Amino acid sequence: MQNVYESTRNKGNRISSKQAILEGISSDGGLYVWPELSSVQLDLETICHQSYKENAVYILKQLLSDFTEEELKMCVENAYGNTFASQAITPVRKVGDVYVLELFHGPTSAFKDVALTLLPQLMSVALQTTKEKALILTATSGDTGKAALSGFQDVKDTGIVVFYPDQKVSQIQYRQMVTQRGNNVKVFGVKGNFDDAQSKVKELFLDEELKAVAKKHAVRLTSANSINIGRLVPQIVYYFEAYKQLVNQGVIELGKKVSYSVPTGNFGDVLAGYYGYLMGLPVEKFYVASNENHVLTDFLRTGVYDRNRPFIQTISPSMDILISSNLERLLYYMSDCDAAFVKGCMDDLKNTGRYEIPKALLAKIQALFDCGYVSDTETKQIIGQTYADKQVILDPHSAIGYDIADKASQRPMVSLATASPYKFSQDVLDAIGKTSQDELDAMHQLEKVCQDPIPKGLAELETLPVLHKDVIAIDAMKENVAHTIEEFFND
Ligand SMILES: *Cc1c(COP(=O)(O)O)cnc(C)c1O
């Protein structure tokens, strides 16, 4: 039961979960999956009697079979012990007749914290097995960078370098990153846009000179992006957690089916819900909620995935995605683990920007997945209306999920809230009909009308010292990574 993961595009070549976490993506371009996932059926009654952390260990244990229970307990304690502002970690709040699952009480006020607090811990344990160290390289358009920095801060045997496009991230995102503390973190602004930085990071992973420098220090260069199973697995937990809270509050009886509405970009979050479903979570429907980049809505309605369309910048930037990478894993499971079929689709996507799935497969997916999309104008209306009617303030991403949930016929319905409204203060304030000078001003104004105070991590941004001032050329990224390896791992 050790080597259980294989690529979505190639049967055979099995590796353990620790290796899969360190490698991230398979060398054939596929994503790591465990074909026998649905052989695990979790006991709902046990889940309803356990704490979040106990459930996390219970669920992780099934999927990461080469970690010991002791290792997992330690990882979970380090990740969730005192980093979340809510005792429940992911509390459910009733808004109208929808149950909003708040995933944003972590250190950076975004749902990515749930996974990015745990992944570094899992990586650190895996590195002890392989006797290596790891340097994480990340290009960020704003949000992921901070969550990754915070998660990897001072984690044993790891270091992290984040590159953000200079002048192209928001005031709050900028401050969140350049004030990051820790002895193993570096943050650089780069002269270029996000795509330039991202392309260069991909090059650096393949650069022979840089690999040689890393190898000299037994360092592995790796990424922390959302296709890593170490980021996916922690997200399964809160789907069960929401279910538990509904049972324990007497909203539903044990075993009754529930629907989930999920603001979606890369398809990681909703896929984790599907993993939960395969493992015994009673689900009626998943609603895939998108913004104006509605490539997934079109796919789920027609069976044609087509990324050949303009990229639209919206007020829900974390969902501005045209290639939803984790959809590959859904195709894999829904096609009964047909790696050749998945590879065919992904080759088509790479070569033509499009693929089409057979009608029977589409029908099978539609039996469980519904969808919809919401424009920026509508998103602002929902934020304004929810505030006026219910005195609850949603961020733009959460508002999209809420709107789809509100209009859907299924009940009971859980809608995932993926960011604190404070992270997008200016747009949110605008949506409730108020104006502001800048983002920090907007944050303070928002506090006067919001039920919750400004989260600690955001409130302190104005006064924390700037620790990372370097802005470099794209061509200087390589030498800076080389220096960082020498500096962090020279022992
Ligand atoms: C990343 C993100 C999403 C989208 O999640 P995926 O797993 O990429 O589908 C939604 N909302 C917020 C705030 C995010 O940061």
The ligand as an SDF file (V2000), in Angstrom:
LIG
                    3D

 15 15  0  0  0  0  0  0  0  0999 V2000
   -7.9230   30.2190   -5.6280 C   0  0  0  0  0  0  0  0  0  0  0  0
   -9.2140   30.8540   -5.3210 C   0  0  0  0  0  0  0  0  0  0  0  0
  -10.4400   30.3890   -5.8540 C   0  0  0  0  0  0  0  0  0  0  0  0
  -10.5140   29.2730   -6.8700 C   0  0  0  0  0  0  0  0  0  0  0  0
  -10.1530   28.0100   -6.3450 O   0  0  0  0  0  0  0  0  0  0  0  0
   -9.6980   26.8570   -7.3440 P   0  0  0  0  0  0  0  0  0  0  0  0
   -9.2470   25.7520   -6.4610 O   0  0  0  0  0  0  0  0  0  0  0  0
   -8.5720   27.4360   -8.1720 O   0  0  0  0  0  0  0  0  0  0  0  0
  -10.8700   26.4850   -8.1830 O   0  0  0  0  0  0  0  0  0  0  0  0
  -11.6140   31.0200   -5.4720 C   0  0  0  0  0  0  0  0  0  0  0  0
  -11.6010   32.0750   -4.6280 N   0  0  0  0  0  0  0  0  0  0  0  0
  -10.4560   32.5460   -4.0920 C   0  0  0  0  0  0  0  0  0  0  0  0
  -10.5140   33.7100   -3.1670 C   0  0  0  0  0  0  0  0  0  0  0  0
   -9.2260   31.9550   -4.3930 C   0  0  0  0  0  0  0  0  0  0  0  0
   -8.1030   32.4430   -3.8650 O   0  0  0  0  0  0  0  0  0  0  0  0
  1  2  1  0
  2  3  1  0
  2 14  2  0
  3  4  1  0
  3 10  2  0
  4  5  1  0
  5  6  1  0
  6  7  2  0
  6  8  1  0
  6  9  1  0
 10 11  1  0
 11 12  2  0
 12 13  1  0
 12 14  1  0
 14 15  1  0
M  END
$$$$
